[in-house]
Amino acid sequence: YSCSDCGKCFKTSTELKVHQRTHTGEKPYYCSDCGKCFKTYSQLKVHQRTHTGEKPFFCSDCGISFSQLSNLKSHERIHTGEKPYSCSDCGKCFKTLYELKVHQRTHTGEKPFFCSDCGVSFSHLGTLKTHQLIHTGEKAYVCSDCGKRFKTSTELKVHQKTHTGEKPYVCSDCGKCFKTSTELKVHQRTHRGEKPYYCSDCGTSFSKFSHLKTHERIHTGDKPFFCSDCGASFSRLGTLKTHQLIHTGAKPYSCSDCGKCFKKSNELKVHQRTHTGEKPFFCADCGTCFSQLSHLKSHERIHTGEKPFSCSDCGKCFTTSTHLKVHQRTHTGEKPYYCSDCGKKFKTSNELKIHQRTHTGEKPFFCSDCGASFSHLGTLKTHQLIHTGEKPYVCSDCGKRFKTSTQLKVHQMTHTGEKPYVCSDCGKCFKTSTELKVHQRTHTGEKPYYCSDCGTSFSKFSHLKTHERIHTGEKPYSCSDCGASFSRLGTLKTHQRIHTGEKPYVCSDCGKRFKTSTQLKVHQRTHTGEKPFLCPDCGTSFSQLFNLKSHERIHTGEKPYSCSDLGKCFKTSNELKVHQRTHTVEKPFLLF
């Protein structure tokens, strides 16, 4: 029996009659309950079971009942594992013919289901129906526990597991449990290393389709997620949500141990490891463990020597992007972190935190040997070397040892002559950025360190500490030869040369030797004729500041030196000494 419309052939006239109804649209069998029409009597019978609730087909393995025999057959394949329908293109097997048909559309590209609102096409009817809810806004499925609404029954079922805690899908490799079979499938790829989704632009592969889609935006530049507050756009919805917390200030994730709050759940997880001590990431080379994967990756570059982040301005390379960002601020001058107490700016948040301790007086790092406290961990570690005497950093040129790598680097510049830090005002060069900063205060006049006793200000912190000894009377530096004590280390060293007779500073012009570099500088002016100190009243110049001060008293009439015997006053201490010999009858100069 052949169909006159399409030529299709059938074994019986009954089969032909049923088929012809697909051309005529005839549906002669009506449901008395709902009025729905069907082409065949058997279709009507199956449908009526939706009203009666009848499920006459039972599974002999688990007892589940079904309204249709075909549904039972498909179900039994769960127990047998049978997948009789195979794809001729890729060989993949399926339990039902319908699953095979849907799969084959991935090869043919067929998308027969169209959205009447926006024209988007889909390969699966269910996907179209879910999509159409975007236009209608309908969320027909309601959670009975919290009232939250969902577009699909599947979304509702997954959500309800958050209330029940149910995770019925178990990984056979590691025992981890999941709410949905899809989550389990994606997880199992971490064991198999399977990454089935490939980027057509660069070939990078991904274990999740969503990761591929996000990655492709790198190539397209697409940023479909916009912030309604500031208009910033993002390639990921998660990044947008995190960004929006900047505007709201919300930190929804709180630590149950200390109450600290975080913007992201991942930040909370990392933080909780500070309480548990968990360090799940291990270095395969040295066995060091880390609490964060990013820290492990950075550490591994110590072994590989890799520095993948390079500065576009000077070409310097770094092991982490964070180090590069901080370095780039030396070119841009950017200091994004502000102190709310004094307004001072800093390049990094860590520098700001350390600075703020100068206002709060906080010194959280304690020495276990002597109890001294410090505001900076690095300062504590350097201090502890006083107790151990350890100097682990050795100069390869002269063998001199140092407590810190910074001290070694500065020392090595004495061999190389390198002075990389240049003053933009006068061109003078320095070995360290700290020396440059201190020097620049001579141009700006800045003196940020104040004496709490007399209000005198200083450009260097060390000068303040030395000055404070005037008030305290402290003289911590003692001479081992005669017991004399001094408030400055430099003064002690100069004094010790009285005992040793050492004169380390030599004049290159005449060979004369001096105890201090200052004495040498003054002496060299006798050769150069330099007189840098000018009198503002008459213009007379002097080679020494002391001589200028004495000269200025001619103009001011000041006589600060007085005789204790007669009360007579003199302009200079030398004049006073000569006068005092009239009382002592001292004649120190002999005539030969």
SEKOL-322105 format. One record per residue (C-alpha): residue number from 1; x, z, y. Coordinates in pm, whole numbers, plus 50000, padded with zeros to 5 digits. Layout:
N
   resi    east      up   north
    NUM       X       Z       Y
...
END
This chain:
592
   resi    east      up   north
      1   50000   50000   50000
      2   50159   49882   50328
      3   50072   49970   50686
      4   49960   49665   50887
      5   50092   49826   51208
      6   50449   49917   51113
      7   50497   49775   50758
      8   50575   50112   50603
      9   50477   50131   50231
     10   50307   50410   50034
     11   50230   50484   49666
     12   49862   50569   49716
     13   49581   50459   49947
     14   49533   50824   50050
     15   49890   50845   50179
     16   49836   50517   50370
     17   49514   50651   50530
     18   49687   50968   50646
     19   49977   50764   50787
     20   49747   50525   50979
     21   49615   50822   51173
     22   49958   50842   51346
     23   49873   50500   51498
     24   49504   50565   51569
     25   49553   50928   51681
     26   49260   51031   51460
     27   49243   51406   51373
     28   48920   51450   51167
     29   48972   51814   51056
     30   48858   52082   51303
     31   48933   52457   51307
     32   48602   52646   51342
     33   48784   52943   51503
     34   48978   52772   51784
     35   48867   52406   51778
     36   49217   52268   51717
     37   49227   51930   51531
     38   49452   51814   51245
     39   49528   51487   51064
     40   49508   51633   50711
     41   49303   51897   50536
     42   49621   52073   50415
     43   49741   52110   50775
     44   49407   52270   50864
     45   49435   52518   50574
     46   49785   52623   50679
     47   49666   52665   51038
     48   49365   52879   50940
     49   49606   53136   50795
     50   49713   53216   51152
     51   49355   53347   51203
     52   49314   53517   50866
     53   49668   53654   50849
     54   49696   53527   50492
     55   50052   53486   50357
     56   50018   53380   49994
     57   50384   53290   49929
     58   50615   53580   49838
     59   50993   53600   49806
     60   51086   53735   49464
     61   51416   53875   49598
     62   51304   54079   49900
     63   50920   54066   49895
     64   50875   53901   50238
     65   50557   53687   50249
     66   50496   53354   50424
     67   50192   53143   50523
     68   50362   52816   50416
     69   50547   52722   50099
     70   50809   52531   50300
     71   50890   52848   50496
     72   50938   53040   50170
     73   51171   52767   50037
     74   51380   52784   50356
     75   51389   53165   50338
     76   51504   53168   49971
     77   51815   52979   50078
     78   51927   53295   50262
     79   51962   53461   49921
     80   52103   53159   49735
     81   52325   53040   50023
     82   52206   52688   49950
     83   52240   52431   50230
     84   52105   52105   50085
     85   52102   51900   50405
     86   52443   51763   50507
     87   52544   51570   50818
     88   52680   51223   50734
     89   52901   51229   51046
     90   53087   51561   51012
     91   52981   51695   50670
     92   52832   52017   50809
     93   52549   52155   50591
     94   52213   52309   50689
     95   51932   52502   50521
     96   51646   52293   50663
     97   51591   51929   50747
     98   51487   52032   51097
     99   51822   52206   51162
    100   52001   51890   51043
    101   51797   51668   51279
    102   51871   51893   51577
    103   52241   51897   51486
    104   52264   51517   51454
    105   52168   51488   51821
    106   52510   51635   51906
    107   52660   51315   51757
    108   52404   51067   51892
    109   52373   51237   52231
    110   51995   51206   52197
    111   51794   51437   52425
    112   51428   51346   52365
    113   51270   51637   52553
    114   51234   51594   52930
    115   51144   51843   53202
    116   50854   51701   53407
    117   50962   51907   53712
    118   51329   51813   53751
    119   51392   51543   53489
    120   51661   51733   53296
    121   51665   51636   52929
    122   51728   51852   52621
    123   51802   51795   52251
    124   51580   52083   52141
    125   51214   52152   52228
    126   51274   52526   52240
    127   51550   52478   52499
    128   51313   52269   52715
    129   51044   52539   52700
    130   51294   52807   52801
    131   51417   52584   53086
    132   51063   52528   53217
    133   51031   52902   53275
    134   51286   52857   53559
    135   51024   52651   53746
    136   50725   52870   53662
    137   50913   53202   53698
    138   50710   53326   53405
    139   50844   53621   53208
    140   50580   53672   52942
    141   50767   53919   52719
    142   50761   54283   52833
    143   50973   54572   52702
    144   50744   54857   52598
    145   51020   55114   52666
    146   51127   55028   53024
    147   50885   54757   53138
    148   51159   54497   53196
    149   51032   54140   53153
    150   51196   53845   52975
    151   51142   53471   52946
    152   51180   53451   52569
    153   51103   53673   52270
    154   51468   53644   52165
    155   51587   53791   52496
    156   51334   54075   52454
    157   51451   54151   52099
    158   51815   54163   52206
    159   51723   54389   52500
    160   51524   54630   52282
    161   51838   54699   52082
    162   51984   54866   52394
    163   51712   55130   52347
    164   51738   55160   51969
    165   52117   55119   51957
    166   52067   54879   51668
    167   52358   54647   51587
    168   52260   54485   51258
    169   52531   54216   51244
    170   52857   54345   51094
    171   53196   54171   51095
    172   53331   54158   50739
    173   53690   54151   50868
    174   53701   54456   51097
    175   53359   54624   51059
    176   53264   54583   51425
    177   52887   54562   51482
    178   52689   54332   51711
    179   52331   54296   51836
    180   52297   53924   51765
    181   52429   53678   51508
    182   52564   53465   51795
    183   52779   53755   51920
    184   52908   53803   51564
    185   52995   53432   51528
    186   53187   53432   51856
    187   53370   53752   51755
    188   53470   53611   51414
    189   53661   53336   51595
    190   53909   53603   51709
    191   54002   53654   51340
    192   54012   53286   51251
    193   54171   53176   51577
    194   53899   52914   51603
    195   53854   52755   51948
    196   53603   52472   51899
    197   53541   52389   52267
    198   53795   52156   52433
    199   53848   52063   52797
    200   53848   51684   52829
    201   54072   51703   53139
    202   54364   51919   53020
    203   54298   51980   52648
    204   54273   52360   52675
    205   54055   52503   52398
    206   53811   52797   52412
    207   53625   53016   52163
    208   53312   53026   52383
    209   53120   52735   52534
    210   53058   52942   52849
    211   53434   52986   52893
    212   53479   52609   52875
    213   53212   52553   53141
    214   53375   52808   53371
    215   53718   52653   53311
    216   53594   52301   53392
    217   53513   52421   53744
    218   53890   52448   53803
    219   53904   52069   53773
    220   53577   51993   53954
    221   53620   52260   54223
    222   53257   52352   54170
    223   53161   52699   54303
    224   52786   52726   54242
    225   52746   53099   54310
    226   52705   53197   54677
    227   52710   53536   54848
    228   52396   53578   55061
    229   52579   53823   55292
    230   52891   53629   55393
    231   52847   53283   55239
    232   53157   53304   55016
    233   53127   53088   54704
    234   53252   53156   54351
    235   53296   52966   54026
    236   53173   53262   53815
    237   52856   53466   53844
    238   53047   53779   53741
    239   53296   53727   54024
    240   53008   53694   54272
    241   52849   54019   54147
    242   53182   54201   54180
    243   53227   54056   54531
    244   52881   54172   54639
    245   52986   54530   54568
    246   53215   54497   54874
    247   52902   54467   55090
    248   52696   54732   54910
    249   52987   54969   54841
    250   52830   55037   54500
    251   53048   55166   54219
    252   52802   55183   53929
    253   53048   55276   53653
    254   53147   55645   53648
    255   53400   55826   53429
    256   53240   56102   53221
    257   53568   56298   53224
    258   53653   56315   53596
    259   53355   56154   53772
    260   53561   55877   53933
    261   53353   55565   54000
    262   53443   55199   53954
    263   53300   54863   54050
    264   53355   54700   53709
    265   53307   54824   53353
    266   53649   54685   53265
    267   53811   54899   53537
    268   53636   55204   53388
    269   53763   55123   53037
    270   54120   55093   53161
    271   54086   55420   53358
    272   53948   55611   53057
    273   54275   55543   52877
    274   54444   55777   53126
    275   54233   56056   52968
    276   54258   55945   52604
    277   54623   55837   52626
    278   54531   55521   52440
    279   54785   55238   52472
    280   54658   54961   52247
    281   54896   54685   52358
    282   55239   54680   52188
    283   55554   54485   52271
    284   55673   54296   51962
    285   56036   54308   52085
    286   56093   54676   52167
    287   55774   54854   52055
    288   55681   54985   52401
    289   55304   55029   52430
    290   55076   54978   52729
    291   54724   55068   52832
    292   54660   54725   52989
    293   54722   54376   52852
    294   54845   54256   53193
    295   55115   54528   53188
    296   55229   54410   52844
    297   55246   54047   52963
    298   55455   54150   53266
    299   55682   54364   53043
    300   55741   54080   52796
    301   55897   53878   53077
    302   56183   54133   53081
    303   56276   54003   52734
    304   56210   53634   52804
    305   56350   53638   53160
    306   56048   53434   53265
    307   55955   53441   53634
    308   55659   53203   53659
    309   55550   53290   54014
    310   55759   53122   54285
    311   55745   53156   54664
    312   55666   52825   54836
    313   55858   52938   55147
    314   56194   53045   55004
    315   56175   52955   54632
    316   56229   53313   54511
    317   56069   53374   54170
    318   55876   53677   54043
    319   55748   53807   53709
    320   55399   53892   53842
    321   55158   53736   54091
    322   55125   54077   54260
    323   55498   54090   54335
    324   55476   53736   54474
    325   55182   53828   54702
    326   55367   54131   54838
    327   55681   53919   54893
    328   55488   53646   55078
    329   55389   53906   55337
    330   55755   53918   55443
    331   55707   53556   55557
    332   55359   53594   55704
    333   55416   53943   55848
    334   55077   54042   55706
    335   55017   54416   55671
    336   54656   54451   55553
    337   54655   54826   55483
    338   54585   55055   55782
    339   54642   55428   55818
    340   54322   55581   55960
    341   54522   55871   56110
    342   54789   55689   56313
    343   54701   55319   56283
    344   55031   55224   56118
    345   55011   54913   55896
    346   55157   54853   55550
    347   55209   54560   55315
    348   55084   54738   55001
    349   54823   55004   54923
    350   55096   55209   54751
    351   55302   55221   55072
    352   54991   55337   55258
    353   54922   55614   55001
    354   55280   55743   55029
    355   55262   55730   55409
    356   54934   55924   55421
    357   55112   56215   55254
    358   55311   56258   55577
    359   54978   56349   55741
    360   54832   56557   55457
    361   55164   56721   55362
    362   55085   56649   54998
    363   55384   56659   54763
    364   55242   56608   54414
    365   55573   56556   54228
    366   55760   56874   54123
    367   56112   56921   53989
    368   56099   57124   53667
    369   56455   57252   53728
    370   56434   57398   54080
    371   56067   57367   54177
    372   56130   57136   54473
    373   55829   56913   54547
    374   55823   56552   54665
    375   55570   56309   54806
    376   55714   56015   54611
    377   55784   55988   54235
    378   56096   55779   54301
    379   56236   56052   54527
    380   56179   56311   54251
    381   56363   56097   53995
    382   56656   56050   54234
    383   56658   56427   54302
    384   56667   56511   53930
    385   56999   56327   53902
    386   57148   56614   54111
    387   57079   56846   53816
    388   57189   56604   53544
    389   57482   56459   53742
    390   57391   56125   53593
    391   57502   55810   53774
    392   57379   55529   53548
    393   57441   55235   53783
    394   57798   55099   53773
    395   57957   54849   54013
    396   58110   54565   53811
    397   58368   54500   54087
    398   58523   54844   54139
    399   58365   55066   53873
    400   58208   55307   54124
    401   57893   55474   53990
    402   57561   55536   54165
    403   57244   55734   54104
    404   57000   55455   54195
    405   56990   55076   54164
    406   56925   55058   54539
    407   57247   55245   54617
    408   57435   55008   54385
    409   57285   54698   54551
    410   57379   54822   54898
    411   57731   54906   54776
    412   57779   54561   54619
    413   57725   54406   54962
    414   58055   54568   55068
    415   58222   54335   54816
    416   58016   54026   54895
    417   57993   54090   55270
    418   57627   53999   55249
    419   57402   54116   55533
    420   57069   53940   55476
    421   56860   54125   55736
    422   56893   53977   56087
    423   56770   54128   56414
    424   56553   53871   56596
    425   56644   54029   56933
    426   57024   54032   56924
    427   57120   53855   56601
    428   57300   54155   56452
    429   57297   54158   56070
    430   57235   54447   55830
    431   57264   54517   55458
    432   56919   54675   55418
    433   56575   54635   55573
    434   56583   55008   55655
    435   56900   54968   55863
    436   56737   54677   56046
    437   56421   54880   56119
    438   56626   55168   56260
    439   56833   54926   56470
    440   56524   54753   56612
    441   56421   55085   56764
    442   56715   55048   57004
    443   56532   54743   57143
    444   56179   54882   57133
    445   56279   55234   57243
    446   56069   55375   56962
    447   56149   55734   56865
    448   55889   55832   56605
    449   56043   56163   56493
    450   55963   56469   56710
    451   56111   56819   56713
    452   55830   57072   56683
    453   56038   57334   56872
    454   56140   57148   57190
    455   55963   56810   57170
    456   56282   56601   57167
    457   56225   56267   56991
    458   56461   56070   56768
    459   56481   55718   56627
    460   56613   55842   56291
    461   56470   56113   56066
    462   56825   56228   55979
    463   56894   56284   56350
    464   56585   56505   56373
    465   56699   56713   56074
    466   57045   56757   56228
    467   56893   56851   56565
    468   56660   57112   56410
    469   56970   57304   56300
    470   57035   57381   56668
    471   56713   57589   56662
    472   56759   57737   56315
    473   57136   57793   56349
    474   57179   57652   56001
    475   57527   57524   55914
    476   57505   57411   55552
    477   57843   57236   55531
    478   58140   57472   55472
    479   58510   57396   55468
    480   58670   57498   55139
    481   59009   57553   55310
    482   58922   57786   55599
    483   58554   57869   55552
    484   58442   57716   55882
    485   58081   57593   55862
    486   57916   57295   56030
    487   57568   57162   56090
    488   57671   56802   56010
    489   57848   56658   55708
    490   58035   56413   55930
    491   58172   56698   56143
    492   58295   56876   55827
    493   58476   56563   55706
    494   58644   56519   56045
    495   58743   56889   56044
    496   58895   56867   55695
    497   59143   56611   55826
    498   59304   56897   56025
    499   59405   57048   55687
    500   59495   56723   55514
    501   59651   56555   55818
    502   59468   56238   55716
    503   59421   55972   55985
    504   59241   55688   55806
    505   59160   55476   56113
    506   59449   55246   56214
    507   59482   55043   56534
    508   59555   54679   56441
    509   59739   54628   56772
    510   59991   54913   56778
    511   59956   55086   56441
    512   59853   55419   56589
    513   59633   55624   56357
    514   59322   55835   56429
    515   59104   56089   56250
    516   58771   55934   56352
    517   58639   55582   56407
    518   58518   55694   56754
    519   58873   55790   56856
    520   58995   55450   56733
    521   58728   55264   56935
    522   58818   55452   57254
    523   59189   55383   57195
    524   59136   55009   57134
    525   58994   54982   57487
    526   59348   55051   57618
    527   59446   54721   57457
    528   59134   54521   57544
    529   59091   54672   57890
    530   58720   54716   57812
    531   58537   54965   58036
    532   58174   54956   57927
    533   58052   55261   58122
    534   57953   55179   58484
    535   57873   55418   58767
    536   57532   55321   58914
    537   57636   55465   59256
    538   57969   55291   59327
    539   58018   55047   59037
    540   58341   55205   58908
    541   58383   55141   58535
    542   58529   55367   58266
    543   58645   55328   57907
    544   58487   55659   57800
    545   58142   55800   57862
    546   58298   56144   57921
    547   58504   56006   58213
    548   58192   55849   58366
    549   58004   56180   58348
    550   58292   56358   58523
    551   58308   56086   58790
    552   57933   56103   58861
    553   57979   56465   58971
    554   58170   56333   59274
    555   57842   56177   59389
    556   57616   56462   59282
    557   57852   56746   59385
    558   57774   56920   59056
    559   58035   57177   58937
    560   57910   57306   58601
    561   58232   57488   58495
    562   58276   57835   58652
    563   58569   58084   58634
    564   58469   58410   58470
    565   58723   58601   58687
    566   58642   58472   59039
    567   58322   58275   58986
    568   58487   57963   59134
    569   58325   57637   59008
    570   58484   57312   58894
    571   58369   56959   58813
    572   58555   56932   58480
    573   58657   57170   58202
    574   59016   57051   58247
    575   59017   57164   58615
    576   58882   57503   58504
    577   59160   57539   58245
    578   59431   57464   58503
    579   59277   57721   58741
    580   59255   57992   58474
    581   59635   57977   58433
    582   59665   58132   58780
    583   59512   58444   58629
    584   59709   58440   58303
    585   60037   58317   58460
    586   60054   58073   58167
    587   60310   57792   58218
    588   60277   57565   57913
    589   60493   57282   58048
    590   60874   57322   58031
    591   61120   57137   58257
    592   61439   57014   58086
END
